[in-house]
Amino acid sequence: MLVSVKSRIIVTILFFGVLAVGSMYTYISYTFNDFSNKTAKQSLDMLSQSIFQTVTQSMLAGDPAVVENTLNKARDIHGIESLDVSKSELVLEIYKREGETFTNDAMIREVFADKKPKTIEKIENNHHSIQLLNPMQADTSCLSCHANAKEGDILGVMNLVISLDSNDKQISSTKMILLITLIIVFVAFAVIISVFFGKEVITPLDELRSRIRALVDGDKDLTRRIEVLRENEFAQSAYAVNDFVSTIQDTINDAKSLGSENVSIANTITESSHSIHKSIEEESAIVLDTTHKSRSIKDILDKSIAMARETQQKVSQANLNLDSSKEALDQLVNEVAIFIEVENDLSGQLIHLKQDADQVKSVLLVIKDIAEQTNLLALNAAIEAARAGEHGRGFAVVADEVRKLAERTQKSLSEIEMSVSTIVQSINDVSDKMNENAKGMEKLTTISKDVEEKINYTSSEMKHSIEVAIKSVQDSEMIVKHTDEIICKISEINHHSSSNRERVISIENDSKRLLEVAHSLDSRINEFKS
């Protein structure tokens, strides 16, 4: 970490110096390298053109030995690694040596095809070279020796490879000299700048720092000021420091006047926080008691809800039983009504039966009259037969039989009349009892209807009671819910009260600490001489 101004200035000078040297070296090296490469390539191009013309002129001699001699002399030139001439297929048709074939080099074949020279620069394994492929086009002077060619055909390609290692070494040597020169210049510049900043910046800063340190660590006399020796930028800093000390002096004077007031305020805050703490303790006790009572109310409400639910279930069951009784009573009323109807039908039938019995009695009276008249006639016949004597004996027998028959008939009619009278009396008795039963049934029907109305009223009241019980349960549940919310709110109040109690304790401690700090600050302020 750079803390001091001196270290920052030195690092800044070094940084920008290194940056400047690096930039200059990079620019000069790039420019010099580019210039050297362009110059070398131009020289190599000129050399290539010269060798090309020389080889071309030697070929015009028509002697292969002269051409080979020219190529050998060209190969001896410094920097040339290799020099070859690849013959075209037209030349090989006429001047083909034993074992000689058309080249397999793809680049040379491409030059044969497009008839354009190529320059290939290579850097491999710290070896820098340039390969020049130059096509040899046939002109009118070549046609005398190459009868199978025409003007413009490529008779061969000169493959020239030139090494640039010596040029690169010279460039590297020059760049090294340049780098050393720049480093020497940078070191000299850094030394000069360091001496200048040390004299004009560091020394005045050290003097200003020593004077401020003496002001702070000395007798703390705020009436003293920094002396200004020279009017420069640091003098302005000294004036600013003197102004700051003057402001501090005024501030200390104000702080001294406010010290006693701070102590009084701190005492007041301490007493107020203690009173608030006591009130919060009482509030916490009230909240805790309210919480217990609310929970007790909630327990009572829970029990009431349980009892109300049980009562609701019992009332519902009783209502169900009452509905069942109502249904049974309705069925009984219906059965009684049917029975009354049957009784009325039987009573009607008995009346008809009594009427029939009365008719039978009337018929029996008629038969009785007939029997009495028959008996009288038989008696008259017997008298007349006795008068007739012997001639009326048979008629007397008949008359006697008729009389006996009439007596038996009268006797039978008396028995039948007694039976019919008994049946009629029984019918009358049964009819009277059935009438009494019908009246009892009608009275029972009336009572059943009254009971049904009372059951309906009771059922309606029971349903209303169930609704009231349900509403009571719902209201109780709502009260329990609200009670839970009240308990939660009271718990929150208790939590806030506890938090406030902790805060008040913290405030009380802080106020005590503030009082101590106020006393300490007052004593520290009084240390300054203002």
C-alpha positions in Angstrom: 0.0 0.0 0.0 1.4 3.4 -1.0 0.8 5.8 1.9 3.3 8.6 1.7 3.3 11.3 -1.0 7.0 10.6 -1.7 6.3 7.0 -2.5 3.4 7.9 -4.7 5.4 10.5 -6.6 8.2 8.0 -7.1 5.9 5.3 -8.2 4.0 7.7 -10.5 7.3 8.8 -12.1 8.5 5.2 -12.6 5.1 4.2 -14.0 4.8 7.0 -16.6 8.6 6.8 -17.3 8.4 3.0 -18.0 5.2 3.6 -20.0 6.9 6.3 -22.0 10.1 4.3 -22.6 8.0 1.2 -23.5 5.8 3.2 -25.9 8.9 4.9 -27.5 10.7 1.7 -27.8 7.7 -0.1 -29.3 7.0 2.7 -31.8 10.7 3.1 -32.8 11.2 -0.7 -33.0 8.1 -1.2 -35.1 9.0 1.7 -37.4 12.6 0.6 -37.7 11.6 -3.0 -38.2 9.1 -2.1 -40.9 11.5 0.2 -42.6 14.3 -2.4 -42.6 11.9 -5.1 -43.9 10.7 -2.9 -46.7 14.3 -1.9 -47.6 15.4 -5.5 -47.5 12.4 -6.6 -49.6 13.1 -3.9 -52.2 16.9 -4.9 -52.3 15.9 -8.6 -52.6 13.4 -7.7 -55.4 16.1 -5.8 -57.2 18.5 -8.8 -56.7 15.9 -11.2 -57.9 15.2 -9.1 -61.0 18.9 -8.9 -61.7 19.4 -12.7 -61.3 16.3 -13.3 -63.4 17.6 -11.1 -66.2 21.1 -12.7 -66.0 19.6 -16.2 -66.1 17.3 -15.2 -69.0 20.2 -13.8 -71.0 22.3 -17.0 -70.4 19.4 -19.1 -71.7 19.4 -17.1 -74.9 22.8 -18.5 -75.6 21.2 -21.9 -76.0 24.0 -23.6 -74.1 22.9 -25.5 -70.9 26.4 -25.3 -69.5 26.3 -21.5 -69.7 22.9 -21.5 -67.9 24.2 -23.9 -65.2 27.4 -21.8 -64.7 25.2 -18.6 -64.4 23.0 -20.3 -61.8 26.1 -21.5 -59.8 27.5 -18.0 -59.7 24.2 -16.6 -58.5 24.0 -19.3 -55.8 27.4 -18.0 -54.5 25.9 -14.6 -53.7 25.7 -13.9 -49.9 22.3 -14.5 -48.5 21.0 -16.8 -51.3 20.1 -20.2 -49.9 18.9 -21.9 -53.1 18.3 -21.1 -56.7 16.6 -23.5 -59.1 14.7 -23.2 -62.4 11.8 -25.6 -62.8 11.2 -26.5 -66.5 7.8 -26.5 -68.1 6.3 -29.5 -69.8 6.9 -27.8 -73.2 10.7 -27.5 -72.4 10.8 -31.1 -71.1 9.4 -32.3 -74.4 12.6 -31.1 -76.2 15.3 -30.7 -73.5 14.5 -33.5 -71.1 17.4 -35.1 -69.2 17.4 -38.6 -68.0 15.3 -39.0 -64.8 14.1 -35.4 -65.1 10.3 -34.9 -64.5 7.8 -32.0 -64.2 7.9 -30.4 -60.7 5.5 -31.7 -58.0 5.6 -28.4 -56.0 2.1 -27.1 -55.7 3.2 -23.4 -55.5 5.3 -23.7 -58.6 2.5 -25.5 -60.4 0.2 -22.6 -59.4 2.7 -20.1 -60.9 2.7 -22.1 -64.1 -1.0 -22.0 -64.1 -1.7 -18.3 -63.4 1.6 -16.9 -64.9 2.0 -14.5 -61.9 5.1 -14.1 -59.7 4.7 -15.0 -56.0 6.6 -13.9 -52.9 6.4 -16.1 -49.8 7.9 -15.0 -46.4 8.6 -17.8 -43.9 9.7 -17.8 -40.2 10.4 -21.3 -38.9 12.6 -22.3 -36.0 14.1 -18.8 -35.7 15.0 -18.9 -39.4 13.6 -16.0 -41.5 13.6 -16.4 -45.3 11.8 -15.1 -48.5 10.9 -17.4 -51.4 10.5 -15.7 -54.8 8.7 -17.6 -57.6 9.2 -15.8 -60.9 7.7 -17.2 -64.2 9.8 -17.1 -67.4 7.5 -16.2 -70.4 8.5 -17.0 -73.9 9.0 -14.2 -76.4 10.0 -14.1 -80.1 13.7 -14.6 -79.3 12.8 -17.9 -77.5 10.8 -19.5 -80.2 13.9 -20.4 -82.3 15.0 -22.9 -79.6 11.5 -23.8 -78.4 9.6 -24.6 -81.6 6.7 -26.3 -79.7 6.0 -23.1 -77.6 4.4 -19.9 -78.6 4.8 -16.3 -77.4 3.5 -15.8 -73.8 3.9 -19.5 -72.7 5.7 -20.2 -69.4 8.9 -22.0 -70.2 10.1 -22.2 -66.6 9.8 -20.8 -63.0 12.8 -19.5 -61.1 12.6 -20.5 -57.5 14.8 -18.2 -55.5 15.1 -18.5 -51.6 16.9 -15.7 -49.8 17.8 -15.8 -46.1 17.0 -12.7 -43.9 18.7 -14.0 -40.8 21.6 -11.5 -41.1 19.1 -8.6 -41.6 17.1 -9.8 -38.5 20.3 -10.0 -36.4 21.3 -6.4 -37.4 17.7 -5.2 -36.6 17.9 -7.0 -33.2 21.3 -5.4 -32.4 20.0 -2.0 -33.4 16.9 -2.4 -31.2 19.0 -3.5 -28.2 21.2 -0.4 -28.6 18.0 1.7 -28.8 16.6 0.1 -25.7 19.8 0.6 -23.7 19.9 4.3 -24.8 16.3 4.8 -23.7 16.9 3.2 -20.4 19.9 5.4 -19.7 17.8 8.5 -20.7 15.0 7.3 -18.5 17.3 6.8 -15.5 18.8 10.2 -15.9 15.3 11.8 -16.3 14.1 9.9 -13.1 17.1 11.1 -11.1 16.6 14.7 -12.2 12.9 14.6 -11.5 13.4 13.0 -8.1 15.9 15.7 -7.1 13.5 18.4 -8.3 10.5 17.0 -6.5 12.6 16.3 -3.4 13.7 19.9 -3.2 10.4 21.6 -4.3 7.8 19.2 -2.9 9.0 16.7 -0.4 11.1 19.0 1.7 8.3 21.6 2.1 5.8 18.8 2.9 8.1 17.4 5.6 8.4 20.9 7.1 4.6 21.4 7.1 4.0 18.0 8.6 6.6 18.5 11.4 5.0 21.9 12.2 1.5 20.4 12.3 2.7 17.4 14.4 4.3 19.9 16.9 1.0 21.7 17.0 -1.0 18.5 17.7 1.4 16.6 20.0 2.8 19.7 21.8 1.1 21.8 24.4 -2.1 21.9 22.4 -1.9 25.7 22.2 -4.5 26.8 19.6 -3.2 30.3 19.8 0.0 29.4 17.9 0.1 29.5 14.1 2.4 27.9 11.4 5.1 30.3 10.2 5.3 30.9 6.4 8.8 31.2 5.0 8.2 31.4 1.2 5.2 32.5 -0.8 4.4 29.4 -2.9 1.7 26.7 -3.1 2.7 25.3 0.3 2.3 28.8 1.8 -1.3 28.7 0.7 -1.6 25.3 2.5 -0.1 26.8 5.6 -2.5 29.7 5.5 -5.4 27.2 5.1 -4.1 25.2 8.1 -3.9 28.4 10.2 -7.4 29.2 9.2 -8.5 25.7 10.2 -6.7 26.0 13.5 -8.5 29.3 14.0 -11.8 27.6 13.3 -10.9 24.8 15.7 -10.1 27.4 18.3 -13.5 29.1 17.9 -15.1 25.6 18.0 -13.3 24.7 21.2 -14.4 27.9 22.8 -18.0 27.2 21.9 -17.6 23.5 23.0 -16.4 24.7 26.4 -19.4 26.9 26.8 -21.7 24.0 25.8 -20.0 21.4 28.0 -21.9 22.2 31.1 -25.2 22.2 29.2 -24.3 18.8 27.7 -23.8 17.5 31.2 -27.2 18.9 32.4 -28.9 17.4 29.3 -27.2 14.0 29.9 -28.5 14.0 33.5 -32.0 14.8 32.4 -31.9 12.1 29.8 -30.7 9.6 32.4 -33.5 10.5 34.8 -36.1 10.4 32.0 -34.9 7.0 30.7 -35.1 5.6 34.2 -38.6 6.9 34.6 -39.6 5.4 31.2 -38.0 2.1 32.2 -40.1 2.0 35.3 -43.3 2.8 33.3 -42.4 0.1 30.8 -41.9 -2.5 33.6 -45.4 -1.6 34.9 -46.8 -1.8 31.4 -45.2 -5.2 30.9 -46.8 -6.5 34.1 -50.2 -5.2 32.9 -49.8 -6.7 29.5 -48.7 -10.1 31.0 -51.8 -10.1 33.4 -54.1 -9.2 30.4 -52.5 -12.0 28.4 -53.3 -14.5 31.2 -56.9 -13.3 31.5 -57.4 -13.4 27.8 -56.1 -16.9 27.6 -58.5 -17.8 30.5 -61.4 -16.3 28.6 -60.3 -18.2 25.5 -60.3 -21.5 27.5 -63.8 -20.7 28.9 -65.0 -19.9 25.4 -63.5 -23.1 24.1 -65.5 -25.0 26.7 -68.6 -23.0 25.9 -68.2 -23.8 22.2 -67.8 -27.5 23.0 -70.9 -27.5 25.2 -72.8 -25.5 22.6 -71.8 -28.0 19.9 -72.9 -30.9 22.2 -76.2 -29.1 22.9 -76.6 -28.5 19.2 -76.0 -32.1 18.5 -78.5 -33.2 21.2 -81.1 -30.7 20.0 -80.6 -31.8 16.4 -81.1 -35.5 17.6 -84.2 -34.5 19.6 -85.5 -32.6 16.5 -84.9 -35.8 14.5 -86.8 -37.8 17.1 -89.6 -35.2 17.1 -89.8 -35.4 13.3 -90.0 -39.2 13.6 -92.8 -38.9 16.3 -94.5 -36.4 14.0 -94.4 -38.9 11.2 -95.6 -41.7 13.4 -98.4 -39.4 14.7 -99.4 -38.5 11.1 -99.5 -42.2 10.3 -101.6 -42.8 13.5 -104.0 -40.0 12.5 -104.3 -41.4 9.0 -104.9 -44.9 10.5 -107.5 -43.5 12.9 -109.2 -41.7 10.0 -109.3 -44.9 8.0 -110.6 -46.8 11.1 -113.4 -44.2 11.6 -114.3 -44.5 8.0 -114.4 -48.3 8.3 -116.5 -47.9 11.6 -118.9 -45.6 9.8 -119.2 -48.1 6.9 -119.8 -50.9 9.4 -122.4 -48.8 11.3 -124.2 -48.1 8.0 -124.1 -51.8 7.2 -125.5 -52.6 10.7 -128.3 -50.1 10.2 -129.1 -51.8 6.9 -128.9 -55.2 8.7 -131.3 -53.9 11.4 -133.7 -52.7 8.8 -133.4 -56.1 7.1 -134.1 -57.8 10.5 -137.1 -55.5 11.0 -138.4 -56.5 7.6 -137.8 -60.2 8.6 -139.9 -59.6 11.7 -142.6 -58.1 9.5 -142.5 -61.2 7.3 -142.5 -63.4 10.4 -145.7 -61.5 11.7 -147.3 -62.2 8.4 -146.3 -65.8 8.5 -147.6 -65.9 12.1 -150.9 -64.6 11.1 -151.0 -67.1 8.3 -150.1 -69.9 10.7 -152.8 -68.8 13.2 -155.3 -68.6 10.3 -154.1 -72.0 9.1 -154.5 -73.4 12.7 -158.0 -71.9 12.8 -158.8 -73.3 9.4 -157.5 -76.8 10.5 -159.7 -76.5 13.6 -162.7 -75.7 11.5 -161.8 -78.5 9.1 -161.6 -80.9 12.0 -165.1 -79.8 13.2 -166.5 -80.2 9.7 -164.8 -83.6 9.4 -166.4 -84.7 12.7 -169.7 -83.6 11.4 -169.2 -85.5 8.2 -168.6 -88.7 10.1 -167.1 -91.5 8.3 -166.7 -89.5 5.1 -164.8 -86.8 6.7 -162.2 -89.0 8.5 -159.5 -88.6 5.9 -160.1 -84.9 5.8 -159.8 -84.9 9.6 -156.4 -86.5 9.4 -155.3 -83.9 6.9 -156.7 -81.2 9.1 -154.9 -82.6 12.1 -151.6 -82.6 10.2 -152.2 -79.1 9.0 -152.9 -78.1 12.6 -149.7 -79.7 13.8 -147.9 -78.0 11.0 -149.4 -74.7 11.9 -148.4 -75.3 15.6 -144.9 -76.2 14.7 -144.8 -73.2 12.4 -146.0 -71.0 15.2 -143.4 -72.5 17.5 -140.6 -72.0 14.9 -141.8 -68.5 14.3 -141.6 -67.8 18.0 -138.0 -69.1 18.1 -137.1 -67.2 14.9 -138.7 -64.1 16.3 -136.7 -64.5 19.5 -133.5 -65.0 17.5 -134.2 -62.1 15.3 -135.0 -59.9 18.3 -131.7 -61.1 19.9 -129.9 -60.3 16.6 -131.5 -56.9 16.4 -130.7 -56.2 20.0 -127.1 -57.2 19.4 -127.0 -55.1 16.3 -128.3 -52.1 18.3 -125.7 -52.8 21.0 -122.9 -53.1 18.4 -124.1 -50.0 16.6 -124.2 -48.0 19.8 -120.7 -49.2 20.8 -119.5 -48.5 17.3 -121.0 -45.0 17.5 -119.2 -44.5 20.8 -116.0 -45.8 19.3 -116.4 -43.5 16.4 -116.9 -40.6 18.7 -113.9 -41.7 20.7 -111.8 -42.0 17.5 -113.0 -38.5 16.4 -112.0 -37.2 19.8 -108.6 -39.1 19.5 -108.2 -37.5 16.0 -108.9 -34.1 17.5 -106.4 -34.7 20.3 -103.9 -36.1 17.7 -104.2 -33.0 15.6 -103.7 -30.9 18.7 -100.6 -32.9 19.5 -99.5 -32.6 15.9 -99.8 -28.8 16.0 -97.9 -28.8 19.2 -95.3 -31.1 17.8 -95.0 -28.8 14.7 -94.7 -25.8 16.9 -92.1 -27.6 19.1 -90.3 -28.7 15.9 -90.3 -25.1 14.6 -89.0 -24.0 18.0 -86.4 -26.7 18.0 -85.2 -25.6 14.5 -85.0 -22.1 15.7 -83.1 -23.3 18.8 -80.7 -25.2 16.5 -80.2 -22.0 14.4 -79.7 -20.0 17.5 -77.2 -22.7 18.8 -75.4 -22.7 15.4 -75.3 -18.9 15.5 -74.1 -19.0 19.1 -71.3 -21.5 18.2 -70.4 -19.3 15.2 -70.4 -16.2 17.4 -68.4 -18.0 20.0 -65.9 -19.1 17.4 -65.7 -15.6 16.1 -65.1 -14.4 19.7 -62.4 -17.0 20.1 -60.8 -15.9 16.9 -61.0 -12.3 18.0 -59.7 -13.4 21.4 -56.8 -15.2 19.6 -56.1 -12.0 17.6 -56.3 -10.0 20.8 -53.9 -12.4 22.5 -51.6 -12.2 19.5 -51.8 -8.4 19.5 -51.1 -8.4 23.3 -48.2 -10.7 22.6 -46.9 -8.3 20.0 -47.5 -5.5 22.5 -45.6 -7.6 25.1 -42.8 -8.2 22.5 -42.7 -4.5 21.7 -42.8 -3.7 25.4 -39.9 -6.1 26.0 -38.1 -4.5 23.0 -38.8 -1.1 24.3 -37.6 -2.1 27.8 -34.4 -3.3 26.2 -34.1 -0.1 24.3 -34.8 1.9 27.3 -32.2 0.0 29.2 -29.8 0.6 26.3 -30.9 4.3 26.3 -30.3 4.5 30.0 -26.9 2.9 29.7 -26.2 5.1 26.7 -27.3 8.2 28.7 -25.0 7.2 31.5 -22.3 6.7 28.9 -23.2 10.0 27.4 -22.9 11.6 30.8 -19.4 10.0 31.3 -18.5 11.1 27.7 -19.8 14.6 28.4 -17.6 14.8 31.6 -14.6 13.3 29.6 -15.2 15.7 26.7 -15.4 18.6 29.0 -12.2 17.6 30.6 -10.5 17.0 27.2 -11.7 20.3 25.9 -10.4 22.1 28.9 -6.9 20.7 28.0 -6.8 23.0 25.0 -5.6 26.5 25.5 -7.8 28.7 23.5 
